[in-house]
């Protein structure tokens, strides 16, 4: 009797199984389109599960007369769903030819019934795409298998959203960067600036990942989500809707402006002063304004007007203008931002440095982003270094870092997760954050010391001596090499012998090549 073999093939996660089903839609729908199909359906399943759970709870409490009253759902942050918007209705109709229209109607009704979802859900999306009914029905069946509410400690829908946003970013290539920042990069920014309480702002919020991670940071450090308030803005209409859905499924209230809009030309938070800013602006955005536009904008007050050919410094100055008196900002930019002198950018950087706003600069490893191979860095700005230090966890041990900037070269850390992409591990993030907080003088993070090849606390004079370039490699130097105990004379003798052998081999090979050429009639 043959032995039964046990498969060693790793089991797919439910996210991967769901992705495989959703991915079948790509035959007829562009990936940039079908992400809204998938995420909208997951959203609808989640809010429906929450609604049904609340409905059962009301019945158990003897409140059956109030099952159709919106207020009895809204009081517990649950969206009320009319009959046609419930998942059970959608699932029951999934094999019908007009299922796409029925889904559009369901989404429209949910949005119309719940004010907080205004502008959040796709409008006539499913009908317009002409989706294959059988494939759409298969996707609905797969989503039906997700239990979104049983385990209140497990953010099931959040996991699905994060997984899908990352996969869509990888699939779409460059365009995916409009809505997704790698989770490890967002985590690092959050661990650096520690957004415990106050106003958090992202001027180009994409799908809202910075906000989600801020809330997770507060929860993981046993803080209260009610102590933070969220403000953001997004120009792309479909991405704006993604962000609103992403916040809604997690019960996060946020002000993303009334409509999707250009942050430079229609700032929807003109009077905002944020305690924390987290952002991943579009890299090296060109022609973001015409030559005669925004030249005297108050956001550039005290600085040169940013050039039209690249918006990097416009984003920086916009964020500086939004910081509260003791606010801090952490954001991603292309490496060129640290050293460029193009059309006044160097002068803007010089003033930022001399105004003592630059708190920390981090050079990141390559291959972190799905969307670009451009090397990137993190900037950290603060309006008041002294106040920031005093407000640290151990004020009795704080260090006044006025006139100093910390440089961290993290290019050589990170782990490859597949053939083309790298990720910062939890320990990588902790190492970088500990270094920064130790430099600030927080006792719990130990004592700071410069580490050749990794970190260096540089003075204003040192930065001036480097022509105001902020590239960490200019300051941290080379890592110290471990002494292997072999005397220099012995090493030199071995190296010299190896060199002679290689030279002899090279001469022999030259002779072989000449002989071969002569045999072909090309000799001297």
matplotlib code that plots the C-alpha trace (Angstrom):
import matplotlib.pyplot as plt

x = [0.0, 1.4, 2.2, 0.1, 2.3, 1.9, 2.1, 4.8, 3.4, 2.6, -1.1, -2.3, -3.6, -7.2, -6.0, -4.0, -7.0, -9.2, -6.6, -6.4, -10.2, -10.2, -7.3, -9.4, -11.2, -8.1, -9.0, -11.6, -10.8, -7.5, -5.9, -6.2, -10.0, -10.6, -9.1, -12.1, -14.4, -12.7, -12.3, -15.9, -17.3, -15.1, -16.3, -19.9, -19.5, -17.9, -20.5, -23.2, -21.7, -21.5, -25.1, -26.4, -24.5, -26.1, -29.5, -29.2, -28.0, -31.1, -33.4, -31.7, -32.2, -35.9, -35.7, -37.2, -39.4, -36.3, -34.6, -35.1, -34.1, -30.7, -30.0, -29.9, -27.0, -25.2, -24.9, -22.4, -20.6, -22.5, -23.8, -27.5, -28.2, -31.6, -32.6, -31.2, -27.8, -27.3, -24.8, -27.4, -29.4, -26.3, -25.2, -28.7, -28.8, -25.1, -26.0, -28.4, -27.3, -28.0, -25.9, -23.5, -26.4, -27.7, -24.3, -24.1, -27.6, -26.5, -23.5, -25.4, -28.1, -25.5, -23.8, -27.1, -28.3, -25.1, -23.8, -20.3, -19.9, -20.8, -18.3, -16.7, -18.1, -17.8, -20.6, -22.1, -18.7, -19.8, -22.3, -19.9, -17.1, -19.2, -18.0, -18.4, -21.3, -19.8, -16.5, -18.2, -20.4, -17.3, -15.7, -18.9, -18.9, -15.2, -15.8, -18.9, -16.5, -14.7, -15.9, -15.2, -16.6, -16.4, -12.9, -13.0, -9.3, -8.4, -8.6, -9.7, -10.9, -7.9, -5.6, -7.4, -7.3, -3.6, -2.8, -4.8, -3.5, 0.1, -0.7, -2.4, 0.6, 2.9, 0.6, 0.2, 3.9, 4.5, 0.8, 0.4, 2.5, -0.4, -2.3, 0.2, 3.2, 5.0, 3.8, 7.3, 8.1, 4.8, 5.6, 9.1, 7.7, 5.1, 7.8, 10.0, 7.5, 5.2, 1.8, 0.2, -2.2, -3.0, -3.8, -2.3, -2.1, -1.2, -1.4, -1.3, -2.9, -3.4, -5.5, -5.0, -2.2, -0.5, -3.7, -4.3, -0.8, -1.1, -4.1, -2.4, 0.6, -1.7, -3.4, -0.2, 1.1, -2.1, -3.2, -6.7, -7.7, -10.0, -6.9, -6.0, -7.8, -7.1, -6.9, -5.9, -6.3, -6.1, -6.3, -7.3, -11.0, -10.8, -8.0, -9.9, -12.8, -10.3, -9.1, -12.6, -13.5, -10.2, -10.9, -14.6, -13.9, -11.7, -14.1, -11.6, -13.2, -11.2, -11.5, -10.3, -11.9, -15.3, -14.0, -10.8, -8.6, -5.1, -3.4, -1.4, -4.4, -7.3, -6.0, -9.0, -7.4, -6.1, -6.0, -4.7, -1.8, -0.8, 1.1, 2.2, 2.6, 3.2, 3.4, 4.7, 4.4, 4.6, 8.3, 9.8, 6.4, 7.0, 5.1, 3.0, 2.3, 2.8, 5.5, 3.2, 1.1, 1.4, 4.6, 3.6, 1.8, 2.0, 3.2, 6.6, 6.9, 10.6, 11.8, 12.3, 9.3, 9.8, 10.6, 8.0, 10.1, 9.9, 7.4, 9.6, 10.4, 6.8, 5.7, 8.3, 7.4, 3.6, 4.3, 6.4, 3.5, 1.1, 3.2, 2.0, 4.4, 5.9, 4.9, 7.0, 6.9, 8.2, 7.9, 9.4, 11.2, 13.5, 17.3, 17.9, 16.1, 19.0, 21.5, 19.8, 20.7, 18.3, 16.6, 16.6, 16.1, 19.6, 18.8, 15.5, 17.4, 20.0, 17.3, 15.6, 18.9, 19.8, 16.3, 17.1, 14.1, 16.0, 15.8, 16.9, 17.7, 17.5, 18.8, 16.6, 17.7, 16.6, 13.8, 11.4, 8.8, 6.8, 6.4, 9.9, 13.6, 14.4, 16.5, 14.5, 15.1, 13.1, 13.1, 12.1, 11.4, 10.5, 9.5, 11.1, 13.9, 14.1, 10.4, 10.4, 13.2, 11.5, 8.3, 10.1, 9.3, 12.1, 12.2, 14.7, 17.2, 16.4, 19.2, 18.9, 19.7, 19.3, 21.8, 22.2, 20.9, 21.0, 22.0, 21.3, 22.5, 20.1, 21.0, 22.6, 19.7, 16.5, 15.6, 14.6, 11.1, 11.1, 13.4, 12.9, 11.5, 13.0, 11.4, 12.5, 11.9, 10.5, 14.0, 15.3, 12.6, 13.3, 17.1, 16.5, 13.9, 15.9, 18.9, 16.8, 15.1, 18.4, 19.8, 16.9, 17.9, 15.1, 16.5, 14.5, 16.3, 19.8, 22.7, 23.4, 26.8, 27.9, 28.4, 30.7, 28.9, 25.4, 24.7, 26.3, 25.0, 26.3, 26.4, 25.3, 29.0, 29.6, 26.6, 27.7, 31.1, 29.4, 27.6, 24.3, 24.0, 21.9, 23.0, 23.7, 26.7, 28.5, 28.5, 28.4, 31.7, 32.7, 31.9, 34.8, 36.4, 36.9, 40.6, 41.1, 44.4, 46.6, 49.7, 49.8, 53.2, 51.6, 48.6, 50.7, 52.9, 49.9, 48.2, 51.5, 51.9, 48.3, 48.8, 51.9, 50.0, 47.1, 49.6, 51.2, 47.9, 46.9, 50.1, 49.4, 45.8, 47.1, 49.3, 46.4, 44.3, 47.1, 47.6, 43.9, 43.8, 46.9, 45.1, 42.2, 44.6, 44.7, 48.1, 50.8]
y = [0.0, 3.3, 5.8, 8.9, 11.9, 15.1, 18.3, 20.8, 23.6, 26.5, 27.3, 30.5, 33.2, 34.2, 37.5, 35.7, 33.5, 36.6, 38.3, 35.4, 35.5, 39.3, 39.2, 37.3, 40.6, 41.9, 40.3, 42.9, 45.7, 47.7, 47.3, 51.0, 50.5, 47.1, 48.1, 50.2, 47.3, 45.0, 47.5, 48.8, 45.3, 44.5, 47.8, 46.9, 43.5, 45.0, 47.7, 45.1, 42.7, 45.5, 46.5, 42.9, 42.6, 45.8, 44.7, 41.4, 43.3, 45.7, 42.7, 41.0, 44.1, 44.1, 47.2, 45.5, 48.6, 50.6, 48.4, 50.8, 53.9, 55.3, 56.8, 53.4, 52.5, 55.8, 56.0, 53.1, 54.2, 51.7, 52.7, 52.0, 50.0, 49.9, 46.5, 46.9, 47.8, 44.7, 42.1, 39.3, 41.0, 41.5, 37.9, 36.6, 38.6, 38.0, 35.6, 38.1, 40.0, 43.4, 42.7, 45.6, 48.1, 46.6, 47.1, 50.7, 51.3, 49.7, 51.9, 55.1, 54.3, 53.7, 57.0, 58.9, 57.4, 58.1, 61.7, 60.8, 58.8, 61.6, 61.6, 58.4, 55.7, 55.1, 56.5, 54.3, 52.5, 48.9, 49.6, 51.7, 49.1, 46.4, 43.6, 40.0, 38.7, 35.3, 36.8, 39.4, 36.7, 34.6, 37.6, 38.2, 34.6, 34.9, 38.0, 36.4, 34.0, 36.8, 37.1, 40.7, 41.2, 38.0, 38.6, 42.2, 42.2, 41.2, 44.0, 41.6, 44.2, 46.4, 43.5, 42.9, 46.6, 46.9, 43.7, 44.8, 48.3, 47.0, 44.4, 47.1, 49.4, 46.6, 45.7, 49.3, 50.3, 54.0, 55.0, 53.0, 55.5, 57.9, 56.1, 53.8, 54.2, 51.0, 50.1, 49.9, 53.5, 54.7, 52.8, 54.4, 57.9, 57.2, 55.7, 58.8, 61.6, 59.7, 61.2, 60.5, 63.5, 66.6, 67.4, 65.1, 66.4, 64.8, 67.3, 64.5, 61.7, 59.0, 56.2, 57.4, 55.0, 57.6, 58.2, 54.5, 53.9, 57.0, 55.4, 52.1, 53.8, 55.4, 52.1, 50.1, 52.5, 52.3, 55.8, 57.1, 57.6, 60.4, 62.5, 62.9, 64.6, 64.0, 66.4, 65.6, 66.4, 64.4, 65.6, 62.4, 61.8, 58.0, 58.0, 60.5, 58.0, 55.2, 57.3, 57.9, 54.2, 53.2, 55.5, 54.5, 50.8, 51.4, 53.9, 56.7, 60.2, 62.6, 65.8, 65.2, 68.4, 68.7, 67.5, 66.2, 69.2, 70.4, 71.3, 74.2, 75.8, 74.9, 74.5, 73.1, 73.7, 77.2, 78.0, 74.6, 74.4, 70.8, 69.1, 66.3, 66.1, 62.8, 62.8, 61.1, 63.8, 62.9, 62.7, 65.5, 66.7, 68.9, 71.9, 72.0, 75.7, 78.2, 80.8, 83.6, 81.5, 81.5, 83.6, 85.7, 82.9, 83.4, 79.8, 80.8, 83.8, 84.3, 82.0, 82.1, 81.0, 77.3, 76.7, 75.5, 72.5, 70.6, 70.7, 69.2, 72.5, 73.7, 70.7, 71.4, 75.0, 74.1, 71.8, 74.3, 76.8, 74.2, 73.3, 74.5, 76.3, 73.0, 70.9, 68.2, 66.8, 63.6, 63.1, 61.2, 62.9, 61.9, 62.0, 64.9, 67.2, 66.9, 68.5, 70.3, 73.9, 74.3, 77.6, 78.7, 75.3, 75.5, 78.9, 77.6, 74.7, 77.0, 79.1, 76.0, 74.9, 78.3, 78.7, 75.4, 73.5, 70.4, 67.9, 64.6, 63.3, 59.6, 58.0, 54.9, 51.7, 51.2, 48.9, 49.8, 51.2, 49.3, 52.3, 53.7, 52.9, 56.5, 56.6, 58.2, 59.8, 61.0, 64.6, 65.4, 69.1, 70.7, 74.3, 74.2, 71.7, 72.8, 72.4, 69.1, 67.8, 69.2, 67.4, 64.1, 61.0, 61.9, 65.7, 65.5, 63.9, 65.9, 67.2, 70.6, 69.9, 73.4, 74.1, 70.3, 67.9, 64.1, 62.2, 58.5, 56.4, 53.4, 52.4, 49.2, 47.8, 46.1, 42.6, 41.4, 40.1, 39.0, 39.3, 43.1, 44.5, 45.2, 45.8, 47.4, 44.8, 45.7, 45.6, 47.9, 50.4, 50.1, 50.6, 53.8, 55.2, 54.3, 56.2, 59.3, 59.2, 58.6, 61.6, 63.6, 62.5, 60.1, 57.9, 54.9, 54.8, 54.9, 57.2, 58.5, 58.3, 58.9, 55.6, 55.7, 54.6, 54.9, 58.1, 61.5, 64.5, 67.5, 71.1, 74.1, 74.9, 71.4, 71.6, 75.0, 73.4, 70.9, 73.7, 73.0, 69.5, 67.2, 63.9, 61.6, 60.0, 63.3, 63.2, 59.7, 58.6, 55.0, 52.2, 51.0, 47.7, 44.9, 44.0, 40.4, 40.2, 39.6, 41.8, 44.4, 43.0, 39.5, 40.9, 42.9, 39.9, 37.7, 40.5, 41.1, 37.4, 37.1, 40.2, 38.7, 35.4, 37.3, 39.3, 36.1, 34.6, 37.7, 37.5, 33.9, 34.7, 37.5, 35.0, 32.6, 35.4, 36.6, 33.0, 32.6, 35.8, 34.8, 31.5, 33.5, 35.6, 38.7, 38.3, 41.0]
z = [0.0, -1.1, 1.6, 1.7, 1.0, 2.9, 0.9, 2.1, -0.1, 2.2, 2.7, 1.2, 3.5, 3.1, 1.7, -1.0, -1.9, -2.1, -4.3, -6.6, -7.1, -7.6, -10.0, -12.5, -13.2, -14.8, -18.1, -18.7, -16.3, -15.8, -12.4, -11.7, -12.0, -10.4, -7.1, -6.6, -7.5, -4.9, -2.1, -2.5, -2.2, 0.9, 2.4, 1.7, 3.3, 6.4, 7.0, 6.4, 9.0, 11.5, 10.7, 11.2, 14.4, 15.7, 14.5, 16.5, 19.5, 19.4, 19.1, 22.1, 24.1, 23.3, 21.0, 18.0, 17.3, 16.6, 14.0, 11.1, 13.0, 11.9, 15.3, 17.0, 14.7, 14.5, 18.3, 18.1, 15.0, 12.8, 9.4, 8.8, 5.7, 3.9, 2.6, -0.9, 0.5, 2.8, 1.8, 2.1, -0.6, -2.9, -2.4, -3.2, -6.4, -7.5, -10.4, -12.0, -15.1, -13.5, -10.4, -11.3, -11.3, -8.0, -6.4, -7.6, -6.2, -2.9, -2.6, -3.5, -0.9, 1.8, 1.1, 0.9, 4.2, 6.2, 6.1, 7.2, 4.0, 1.6, -1.3, -0.1, -2.3, -6.1, -8.2, -10.9, -11.1, -11.5, -14.3, -16.2, -16.3, -18.0, -15.7, -16.5, -14.4, -13.6, -12.5, -10.4, -8.8, -8.0, -6.3, -4.2, -3.1, -2.0, -0.1, 1.6, 3.2, 5.2, 8.8, 9.4, 13.0, 15.0, 16.4, 17.6, 18.4, 14.8, 12.3, 9.5, 7.0, 7.8, 7.0, 3.7, 2.8, 3.6, 1.7, -1.4, -1.4, -1.4, -4.1, -6.3, -5.8, -7.0, -9.9, -11.1, -10.9, -10.9, -10.8, -7.6, -5.6, -5.8, -3.1, -1.2, 1.0, 2.2, 5.6, 7.1, 6.0, 7.6, 10.8, 11.0, 10.6, 13.4, 15.7, 15.1, 15.7, 18.2, 17.4, 20.8, 20.9, 18.9, 15.3, 12.6, 9.0, 5.7, 2.7, 0.1, 2.0, -0.7, 0.7, 4.3, 5.4, 7.5, 9.5, 10.0, 11.3, 13.6, 15.2, 15.5, 17.1, 19.7, 20.4, 20.7, 23.2, 25.3, 24.3, 23.5, 19.9, 21.0, 21.8, 18.1, 15.3, 11.7, 8.7, 5.2, 1.5, -1.7, -5.3, -7.1, -6.9, -6.8, -4.3, -2.1, -2.0, -1.1, 1.9, 3.1, 2.9, 4.6, 7.5, 7.7, 8.0, 11.0, 12.7, 12.3, 12.0, 9.8, 7.9, 4.4, 3.0, 1.3, -2.1, -3.7, -4.5, -5.3, -2.0, -3.5, -5.3, -3.0, 0.5, 2.4, 5.8, 5.5, 9.2, 10.4, 12.7, 13.1, 15.9, 13.6, 9.9, 8.1, 4.3, 1.2, -1.5, -5.2, -6.0, -8.1, -9.3, -12.4, -13.7, -10.5, -11.2, -14.0, -13.7, -12.6, -10.2, -6.4, -6.6, -3.5, -1.7, 2.1, 2.6, 1.1, 3.5, 4.5, 1.7, -2.0, -4.2, -5.0, -8.7, -11.2, -12.4, -9.1, -6.3, -3.6, -1.8, -2.3, -0.3, 2.4, 2.8, 2.7, 5.6, 7.5, 7.2, 8.8, 11.8, 15.3, 17.6, 18.8, 15.8, 14.2, 10.6, 9.1, 5.3, 2.4, -0.5, -3.3, -2.4, -4.7, -2.3, 0.1, -2.1, -5.1, -5.8, -8.8, -9.1, -5.5, -3.9, -2.3, -0.8, 0.7, 2.2, 3.7, 5.4, 6.7, 8.2, 9.7, 11.1, 12.9, 11.6, 10.4, 13.2, 11.6, 8.1, 7.2, 4.0, 3.3, 1.5, -2.1, -3.3, -0.5, -2.8, -5.3, -7.5, -8.1, -7.9, -7.1, -3.9, -1.1, 2.2, 5.3, 6.5, 10.1, 10.9, 14.2, 15.0, 18.4, 19.2, 22.8, 23.5, 21.8, 24.0, 27.2, 26.2, 25.8, 28.0, 30.4, 30.7, 33.6, 31.2, 28.1, 25.8, 24.2, 20.5, 19.3, 16.5, 15.8, 13.3, 13.5, 10.4, 10.0, 7.0, 6.9, 3.3, 4.3, 6.5, 5.5, 4.3, 0.8, 0.8, -2.8, -5.8, -6.3, -3.0, 0.4, 3.8, 7.0, 9.8, 13.2, 14.6, 11.9, 12.7, 16.4, 15.9, 13.9, 16.3, 19.4, 17.9, 17.3, 20.7, 22.5, 20.7, 22.0, 25.5, 26.4, 29.2, 28.2, 24.9, 26.4, 25.8, 22.3, 20.7, 17.1, 15.2, 12.2, 9.1, 10.7, 12.7, 13.4, 15.3, 13.3, 14.3, 12.1, 11.5, 10.1, 7.8, 6.6, 5.9, 3.6, 1.7, 3.4, 1.8, 4.0, 2.6, 5.7, 3.9, 4.1, 7.8, 9.2, 7.5, 6.9, 9.3, 11.4, 10.2, 12.7, 13.3, 12.1, 14.1, 11.0, 10.9, 8.1, 6.8, 6.4, 4.6, 2.3, 1.4, 0.7, -1.4, -3.4, -4.1, -5.3, -7.5, -9.2, -9.8, -11.4, -13.6, -14.8, -15.6, -17.5, -19.6, -20.4, -21.5, -23.6, -25.4, -26.0, -27.4, -29.8, -31.0, -31.7, -33.6, -35.7, -36.5, -37.9, -40.0, -37.8, -36.4, -36.3]

ax = plt.figure().add_subplot(projection="3d")
ax.plot(x, y, z, "-o")
ax.set_aspect("equal")
plt.show()
